[in-house]
C-alpha cells in the first residue's frame, strides 16, 4: 500500500473533484483543471456556482476537503460530506456578485486600467534604474 503524502492526496483529490484524462504526450492521468467531475454536476450548488461565477471557489473548497479526508484515510464516496456549509455558500455568492458588479462598473468606464508604472507615477514614486 502506498503511503499517503500531501502531494498524492492533492493529486487524488483534484482527480476526484475535477475529473481526469490522459495527457496526450505522456499518457499519464492528470486532473482536468477548471472542471467539475460529472459526479458533482447534479448538485444544485455546483450548478449555481457555474452560472453565478463562484465555481472556482467551490472547486478549491471541495479539493481541500477531499485532500483532508484522504490524509485521514476517510472515504470520498459521498460528495455531500465534501460540500461547504450554507454560510460559506452565501459568502461565496456575495463575493461573486461584488466582483461581477465591479467588472460591470469597470467596463462601463471604458475598461480603464492602470499599469504598475502608471500607479507609481500617480503617487510620485520613481522606480530605481536597473
C-alpha positions in Angstrom: 0.0 0.0 0.0 1.3 3.4 -0.9 1.9 5.9 1.9 -0.5 8.9 1.5 1.6 12.1 1.2 0.4 15.6 0.8 1.3 15.6 -2.9 -0.5 12.3 -3.5 -3.6 13.4 -1.5 -3.7 16.6 -3.5 -3.4 14.7 -6.8 -6.1 12.2 -5.9 -8.4 15.0 -4.6 -8.0 17.0 -7.8 -8.8 13.9 -9.9 -11.8 13.2 -7.8 -13.2 16.7 -7.9 -12.1 17.8 -11.4 -12.1 14.5 -13.2 -9.0 13.2 -15.0 -7.9 12.4 -18.5 -4.7 11.0 -20.1 -2.1 13.6 -21.1 -1.6 13.4 -24.9 2.2 13.3 -24.7 3.0 11.4 -21.5 0.0 9.1 -21.3 -0.3 9.9 -17.6 -3.6 10.6 -15.9 -4.0 14.3 -15.0 -6.7 16.3 -13.3 -8.8 18.4 -15.7 -8.1 21.9 -14.4 -11.1 24.2 -14.0 -13.6 21.4 -14.3 -16.1 19.6 -12.2 -16.2 15.8 -12.5 -19.6 14.5 -13.7 -20.4 13.2 -10.3 -20.7 16.7 -9.0 -22.8 18.2 -11.8 -26.2 17.3 -10.5 -25.6 19.1 -7.2 -27.5 22.3 -7.0 -24.6 24.3 -5.6 -22.3 23.2 -8.3 -24.8 24.3 -11.0 -25.3 27.6 -9.2 -21.6 28.1 -8.8 -21.0 27.6 -12.5 -23.7 30.1 -13.6 -23.1 32.6 -10.8 -19.3 32.8 -11.1 -18.1 31.1 -7.9 -17.3 27.7 -9.3 -13.5 28.1 -8.8 -14.0 28.9 -5.1 -16.3 25.8 -4.7 -13.8 23.6 -6.5 -11.0 24.8 -4.3 -13.1 24.1 -1.2 -14.0 20.6 -2.4 -10.4 19.8 -3.3 -9.2 20.9 0.1 -11.9 19.0 1.9 -11.2 15.8 -0.2 -7.5 16.1 0.5 -8.0 16.3 4.2 -10.3 13.3 4.1 -7.7 11.3 2.1 -5.0 12.2 4.6 -7.3 11.0 7.4 -8.0 7.8 5.4 -11.7 8.6 5.2 -13.7 7.6 2.1 -14.7 10.1 -0.6 -17.9 8.2 -1.7 -20.4 10.8 -0.5 -20.0 14.2 -2.2 -22.4 15.8 0.2 -19.9 15.4 3.0 -17.4 17.5 0.9 -19.8 20.4 0.4 -19.4 23.6 2.4 -21.9 24.9 4.9 -24.7 27.3 3.9 -22.8 30.3 5.4 -19.8 29.6 3.2 -22.0 29.4 0.1 -23.7 32.7 0.9 -20.4 34.4 1.3 -19.1 32.9 -2.0 -22.3 34.1 -3.8 -21.9 37.6 -2.3 -18.2 37.8 -3.3 -19.0 36.7 -6.8 -21.8 39.3 -7.1 -19.4 42.0 -5.8 -16.8 41.0 -8.4 -19.4 41.0 -11.2 -20.6 44.4 -10.2 -17.1 45.8 -10.1 -16.3 44.3 -13.5 -19.5 45.9 -14.9 -18.5 49.3 -13.4 -15.0 49.0 -14.8 -16.4 48.1 -18.3 -18.9 51.0 -18.1 -15.9 53.3 -17.5 -14.3 52.1 -20.7 -12.4 49.3 -19.1 -9.7 51.7 -18.0 -6.9 50.0 -16.0 -3.6 51.4 -14.9 -0.2 49.7 -15.1 2.1 49.3 -12.2 4.3 52.0 -13.8 1.3 54.4 -14.1 0.3 53.8 -10.5 3.8 54.5 -9.2 3.9 57.7 -11.3 0.5 58.7 -10.0 1.9 58.6 -6.4 5.1 60.3 -7.4 7.3 57.3 -6.8 10.2 56.9 -9.1 11.3 53.4 -9.9 15.1 52.9 -9.4 17.1 52.5 -12.6 18.1 48.9 -13.3 
